[in-house]
Amino acid sequence: MTSTGDEQPDVKQNPLDKRTGTLGLQKYTLEEVKIKDVALRLVAVHQMEMREAHLVLTGQRIWPAAKVLALYLVENPDILQSAGSVLELGAGPGLPGLVAAKLAPQPDRVVLTDNKDLVLDLLDKNIVKNFDNGDPMADKPRCCHLEWGKGVTDFRDQYGGFDVILASDVIYHRPDIPLLLQTARDLLNDKPSSVLLLSYNDRAKIFQQTVKETAQECGLEWTDIPFRELLPNFSQLVHPDEVRHLHLMVFMKGVS
Ligand SMILES: C[S@@+](CC[C@H](N)C(=O)[O-])C[C@H]1O[C@@H](n2cnc3c(N)ncnc32)[C@H](O)[C@@H]1O
């Protein structure tokens, strides 16, 4: 990642975000993130010291799982070229969703979601930085609030179902796993080609088992994607230590 150098860093220390009640260290810089041929300019907390890491609201950083999912999309652009609509859950700064919007035939059919206002502000900034060419009518992705398991029927009524759902590094709080997977299932279209692509860091061994058991309960079939062999370039993007416990999985609605 390189700084684009055309903007002053936006450094704000905000130990307690009043809107979300969560800890947040807003130490944003605008940097270029290049995933093979797809270059994005992303506002996020790109640099932090270890002692600050616990202050960074999780959605303000780009996590290694997001880079691996974005790289998988760039390596497999047919997934997006045949998709009518794309959703990202727990998007944070939005790397996979924005890469998808660059590759999709209709960027305005890409919807990036998160449940934190602070993160949605960041997503708004990143959509403008990468899709605003001065034309108010230009196609660009949308971002909106979505909390897993809440108001999902209303959300589907408003946005429709999705052919591709993306989720990176959203498996870290075990009680949220059923909410996340059921939300994805409820929003996935019924086409045989409709998929949820999930990348996550197995912070505790139990997560992998919980993801698979929960998927089965939700009526989702899954396959592990052997991304290490598929993506020979991934070590240039993320340090091998950062992806040691990483999983990339594809889920489809099972035949009922
Ligand atoms: C570890 S961050 C990952 C951000 C980004 N996907 C990435 O990989 O860089 C997890 C994200 O999920 C969001 N999140 C956590 N719980 C959520 C929930 N119940 N509903 C919606 N979003 C949630 C957080 O706000 C945060 O942006």
The ligand as a Gaussian input file, in Angstrom:
#p B3LYP/6-31G(d) Opt

LIG

0 1
 C      -13.021000      -7.319000      11.706000
 S      -14.030000      -6.143000      10.858000
 C      -13.813000      -6.633000       9.173000
 C      -13.940000      -5.472000       8.239000
 C      -13.701000      -5.843000       6.770000
 N      -14.687000      -6.793000       6.304000
 C      -12.307000      -6.398000       6.588000
 O      -12.159000      -7.629000       6.512000
 O      -11.364000      -5.604000       6.516000
 C      -15.706000      -6.695000      11.189000
 C      -16.779000      -5.775000      10.632000
 O      -18.065000      -6.350000      10.871000
 C      -18.951000      -5.352000      11.379000
 N      -19.938000      -6.026000      12.241000
 C      -19.706000      -6.644000      13.425000
 N      -20.843000      -7.135000      13.936000
 C      -21.827000      -6.832000      13.032000
 C      -23.232000      -7.087000      12.993000
 N      -23.851000      -7.743000      14.001000
 N      -23.941000      -6.637000      11.943000
 C      -23.303000      -5.988000      10.923000
 N      -21.974000      -5.705000      10.902000
 C      -21.245000      -6.121000      11.955000
 C      -18.032000      -4.415000      12.154000
 O      -18.598000      -3.131000      12.331000
 C      -16.797000      -4.392000      11.277000
 O      -16.849000      -3.401000      10.292000

